[in-house]
Amino acid sequence: MRRVAIVGASGYIGGELLRLLLGHPRVTVVAATSDRLAGRRIDGPHPHLRGHTDMCFVGHDAVESADFDVLFLAAPHRKTMGRMAGFLKLAETVIDLSGDFRLHDPDVYASYYGVTHTAPQLIPEFTTGLPEGHRAQLASSDRIAVPGCMATAGILAVRPVARAGLIEGTVQVDARTGSSGSGVSGGPAGAHAERSGALRVFAPSRHRHEAEIAQATGHPVRMTATGVEAVRGVQVVCHAKLASGVSEKDVRSAFRAAYKDEPFVRVIAQRQGLYRLPEPKILTGSNFCDVGFSVSADDGTVVLIGALDNLVKGGAGGAVQCLNVRFGWPERTGLEFTGLHPN
């Protein structure tokens, strides 16, 4: 059994990590940190864990002299990088869910996050935590940076056709996300009276996940992000121009080739039914990312769609999948939940 700890375990991502890891047959959760809630039971802020654990939160200082096999970091963007050198001393394997080590270029990081990266020398040590594109590297990496939720959906939707050379030019990404994407401390914009019924464009341009999609696909990306009334779920609708002579059959073949052996990516592009294209509603709680497409022969464009649960495949589930890859365990271990319908 691997001894694991979670730093920043009181938020929504922390709660999902706890849910998944407490049920994982190959690990033992030995610490979950929160300075604000130190000494209080975990099942207070995470009531879905009632009867599942008697653990209490510990302060961050309590783990600074401990020794773990795996450390999961669910700490805030911009703050994790300053503490990373210390975190790396606590465990052989560190899996970071913040945005601080996702981007390879510290100048790009500064452009999108608005601050200078304080540990640029550590960036090359991190492998992108997306098994669908980096499985071989993850199998031997002890420094893993899990992509953002909308970035994961966008990368998995666009990458098959980008790598096959089937699209050209800038990719336009229209992303929609539920309120849990704002975290526990979402501020006034997350209040029910303000959020209910709203379709709020909170990032009309230059959302930070834009840079991750561009980095992974090799194409310029322009992204808008809208908050919708759902609690969980991400859906991205990506528009791209097809290269000359590319057909719908070519696009379908690229998707099938890319994902035919993937345990958590399903290609959904059906002509009939209620769920003809990816829909996050039926993915709640699951580690699946559904992807699909629609080709317009009239103007030579393609719409590429991805959907997932932002807290699972777009966060904690993606991190646990990376854990499984790193230690050579079956990738579905601890991630077997299929989602719900109706929901």
C-alpha positions in Angstrom: 0.0 0.0 0.0 1.3 3.5 -0.9 1.0 6.2 1.8 -0.6 9.3 0.3 -1.3 12.8 1.6 -3.4 15.6 0.2 -2.4 19.2 0.7 -5.3 21.6 0.4 -8.0 18.9 1.1 -10.9 21.1 2.2 -11.9 22.4 -1.3 -14.0 20.7 -4.0 -11.0 19.1 -5.7 -9.7 18.0 -2.2 -13.0 16.4 -1.5 -12.9 14.5 -4.8 -9.4 13.3 -4.1 -10.5 12.0 -0.7 -13.6 10.3 -2.2 -11.5 8.5 -4.8 -8.4 7.7 -2.7 -10.3 6.5 0.4 -11.9 3.9 -1.9 -8.7 3.0 -3.8 -7.4 -0.5 -3.0 -3.7 0.3 -3.5 -3.3 3.4 -1.3 -3.8 4.5 2.3 -4.7 8.2 2.9 -2.6 9.2 6.0 -3.0 13.0 6.0 -5.3 15.7 4.6 -4.3 19.3 5.3 -6.2 22.5 5.9 -4.9 25.2 8.1 -8.4 26.7 8.5 -10.1 23.4 9.5 -7.2 21.7 11.3 -8.5 19.4 14.0 -12.0 19.2 12.5 -13.4 16.1 10.9 -13.1 15.7 7.2 -16.8 14.8 6.8 -17.8 18.3 7.9 -17.0 20.1 4.6 -17.3 16.8 2.7 -20.6 15.4 4.0 -20.7 12.7 1.3 -17.8 11.0 3.2 -19.9 10.5 6.4 -19.5 6.9 7.6 -16.5 6.5 5.2 -13.8 7.9 7.4 -13.1 9.3 10.9 -10.1 11.3 9.7 -9.6 14.9 10.8 -7.7 17.6 8.9 -4.2 18.5 10.0 -2.4 21.8 9.5 0.1 22.2 6.7 2.9 22.4 9.3 2.1 18.9 10.5 3.2 17.3 7.3 6.4 19.3 6.7 8.5 16.7 8.6 6.5 13.6 7.4 7.4 11.1 4.8 4.9 9.9 2.2 5.0 7.9 -1.0 2.7 10.3 -2.9 1.8 13.9 -2.3 -1.3 15.4 -4.0 -1.3 19.1 -4.2 -4.7 20.9 -4.4 -3.3 24.2 -3.4 -4.1 27.6 -5.1 -2.6 28.8 -8.4 0.3 31.3 -8.0 1.0 30.0 -4.4 2.1 26.4 -5.0 5.2 27.3 -7.0 6.7 29.1 -4.0 6.4 26.0 -1.8 7.2 23.4 -4.4 10.8 22.9 -3.4 9.6 22.0 0.1 6.8 19.7 -1.2 9.3 17.8 -3.3 11.1 16.8 -0.1 8.1 15.2 1.5 7.3 12.4 -1.1 8.9 10.5 -3.8 6.0 11.3 -6.2 4.3 14.7 -6.3 1.1 15.2 -8.3 0.2 18.9 -8.6 -3.3 20.0 -9.5 -2.6 23.7 -9.4 -1.8 25.7 -12.6 1.8 26.5 -11.6 3.7 23.8 -13.5 1.4 23.1 -16.5 2.9 25.6 -18.9 6.4 24.9 -20.2 7.4 28.5 -20.8 7.6 30.8 -17.7 7.0 33.8 -19.9 3.7 32.3 -21.1 2.9 31.6 -17.5 3.5 35.2 -16.5 1.4 36.4 -19.4 -1.7 34.3 -18.4 -1.4 34.3 -14.6 -0.2 37.9 -14.2 2.8 37.1 -11.9 6.4 36.0 -12.5 7.1 32.3 -12.0 9.2 32.0 -8.9 10.5 28.4 -9.6 11.1 28.3 -13.3 14.0 25.9 -12.8 11.5 23.2 -11.6 9.2 23.4 -14.6 11.2 21.0 -16.8 10.9 18.3 -14.1 7.2 18.1 -14.5 5.3 15.8 -16.9 1.9 16.8 -18.2 -0.6 14.6 -16.3 -2.7 13.6 -19.2 -2.2 9.8 -19.9 -3.8 10.0 -23.3 -0.9 12.0 -24.6 1.9 11.3 -22.1 1.5 7.7 -20.8 5.0 6.5 -21.5 6.6 9.5 -19.7 4.1 9.2 -16.8 5.1 5.6 -16.2 8.5 6.8 -14.8 7.8 10.4 -13.7 7.7 11.5 -10.1 6.7 15.1 -10.9 3.3 15.4 -12.5 1.2 18.5 -13.4 -2.4 17.7 -14.1 -4.0 20.0 -16.7 -7.0 22.2 -16.0 -10.5 21.0 -16.5 -11.4 23.0 -19.6 -7.9 22.4 -21.0 -8.3 18.6 -20.6 -11.6 18.7 -22.5 -10.2 21.0 -25.2 -7.0 19.0 -25.7 -8.8 15.7 -26.0 -11.3 17.2 -28.5 -8.7 18.9 -30.7 -5.6 16.9 -30.5 -6.6 13.9 -32.7 -7.2 16.1 -35.8 -4.3 18.5 -34.9 -1.8 15.7 -34.7 -3.1 14.2 -37.9 -2.6 17.5 -39.7 -6.3 17.7 -40.6 -6.9 21.3 -39.4 -5.1 24.6 -40.0 -5.0 28.0 -38.4 -6.5 29.3 -35.2 -8.8 27.1 -33.1 -11.8 29.0 -31.5 -12.8 27.4 -28.2 -16.2 28.2 -26.6 -16.1 26.7 -23.1 -18.9 26.3 -20.5 -18.4 25.3 -16.9 -20.5 24.7 -13.8 -20.2 26.6 -10.6 -17.9 24.1 -8.8 -15.2 25.2 -11.2 -14.9 28.4 -9.2 -14.0 26.5 -6.1 -15.3 26.7 -2.5 -14.4 30.4 -2.3 -16.0 31.5 -5.5 -16.9 34.9 -4.1 -20.1 37.0 -4.7 -20.3 35.8 -8.4 -20.9 32.3 -7.1 -23.8 33.1 -4.8 -27.0 31.3 -5.8 -28.9 34.6 -6.3 -26.3 35.7 -8.8 -25.5 32.4 -10.5 -29.0 30.9 -10.9 -30.3 31.2 -14.4 -27.2 33.0 -15.5 -25.1 32.4 -18.6 -22.1 34.6 -17.5 -19.2 35.1 -19.9 -16.5 35.4 -17.2 -13.6 35.2 -19.6 -14.3 36.7 -23.0 -10.7 36.2 -24.0 -7.3 34.8 -22.7 -8.6 32.3 -20.2 -5.5 30.5 -18.8 -6.6 27.2 -20.2 -6.2 28.7 -23.7 -2.5 28.5 -23.3 -2.6 24.8 -22.3 -4.6 23.8 -25.3 -2.3 25.7 -27.6 0.7 24.1 -26.0 -0.7 20.6 -26.4 -2.1 21.0 -30.0 0.5 23.2 -31.6 -2.2 25.6 -32.9 -3.0 29.1 -31.9 -6.1 29.1 -29.7 -8.7 31.8 -28.8 -10.9 30.9 -26.0 -14.0 32.2 -24.2 -15.4 30.8 -21.0 -19.0 31.0 -19.8 -20.4 30.0 -16.4 -23.7 28.0 -16.7 -26.2 27.0 -14.1 -24.9 23.5 -13.6 -22.9 22.6 -10.5 -20.6 20.1 -12.2 -19.5 19.7 -15.8 -17.4 21.2 -18.6 -18.3 21.3 -22.2 -16.0 22.8 -24.9 -17.2 23.6 -28.5 -14.1 24.1 -30.7 -14.3 25.5 -34.2 -11.5 24.9 -36.7 -10.8 25.1 -40.4 -10.1 21.8 -42.2 -7.0 21.4 -44.3 -7.6 21.2 -48.0 -9.2 17.9 -49.1 -10.0 16.6 -45.6 -13.3 14.7 -45.4 -15.6 13.6 -42.5 -14.2 10.1 -42.9 -10.7 11.4 -42.3 -11.8 13.1 -39.1 -13.6 10.0 -37.9 -10.6 7.9 -38.6 -8.3 10.2 -36.6 -10.6 10.0 -33.6 -10.9 6.3 -33.7 -7.2 5.8 -34.1 -6.4 8.2 -31.2 -8.8 6.7 -28.7 -9.5 3.1 -29.7 -7.6 1.7 -26.7 -8.2 4.5 -24.2 -10.1 3.5 -21.1 -11.6 6.9 -20.3 -12.2 8.6 -23.7 -15.3 7.7 -25.7 -16.0 9.0 -29.2 -19.6 10.2 -29.4 -20.8 11.4 -32.8 -24.2 9.8 -33.5 -26.9 10.9 -35.9 -29.8 10.1 -33.7 -30.8 10.1 -30.0 -30.9 12.6 -27.2 -27.1 12.4 -26.6 -25.8 12.6 -30.1 -22.7 14.6 -29.1 -20.8 14.9 -25.8 -22.9 16.1 -22.8 -21.5 16.6 -19.3 -24.8 15.8 -17.6 -24.4 12.0 -17.9 -20.7 12.1 -16.9 -21.2 13.4 -13.3 -18.9 11.6 -10.9 -17.2 9.6 -13.7 -13.6 9.8 -15.1 -14.8 9.7 -18.7 -14.2 12.4 -21.2 -16.6 12.1 -24.2 -15.4 13.7 -27.5 -17.2 14.2 -30.8 -17.3 16.2 -33.9 -19.5 17.6 -36.7 -18.0 18.4 -40.2 -19.5 21.1 -42.4 -18.7 20.2 -46.0 -20.1 23.5 -47.2 -17.4 25.7 -45.7 -14.7 23.2 -44.9 -14.9 23.6 -41.1 -15.2 21.2 -38.2 -16.8 21.5 -34.7 -14.9 19.5 -32.1 -16.7 18.9 -28.8 -15.5 17.6 -25.5 -17.3 17.0 -22.2 -16.3 15.9 -18.7 -16.9 16.2 -15.0 -14.6 19.1 -14.1 -13.9 17.7 -10.6 -13.1 14.2 -11.8 -11.5 13.7 -15.2 -10.9 17.5 -15.2 -9.2 17.3 -11.8 -9.0 14.6 -9.1 -9.9 11.7 -11.3 -7.2 12.7 -13.8 -4.7 12.8 -10.9 -5.7 9.3 -9.7 -5.4 8.0 -13.3 -1.9 9.4 -13.4 -1.2 7.7 -10.1 -2.3 4.4 -11.6 -0.1 4.8 -14.6 2.9 5.8 -12.5 2.8 2.7 -10.4 1.8 0.3 -13.1 -1.7 -0.4 -11.8 -4.7 -0.9 -14.1 -5.9 2.6 -15.0 -9.5 2.0 -14.0 -8.5 1.2 -10.4 -10.5 3.4 -8.1 -12.2 5.0 -11.0 -14.9 2.5 -12.0 -17.9 4.7 -11.5 -19.8 5.2 -14.8 -21.9 8.3 -14.2 -25.6 8.6 -13.8 -28.7 8.6 -16.0 -31.1 10.1 -15.5 -29.4 12.8 -13.4 
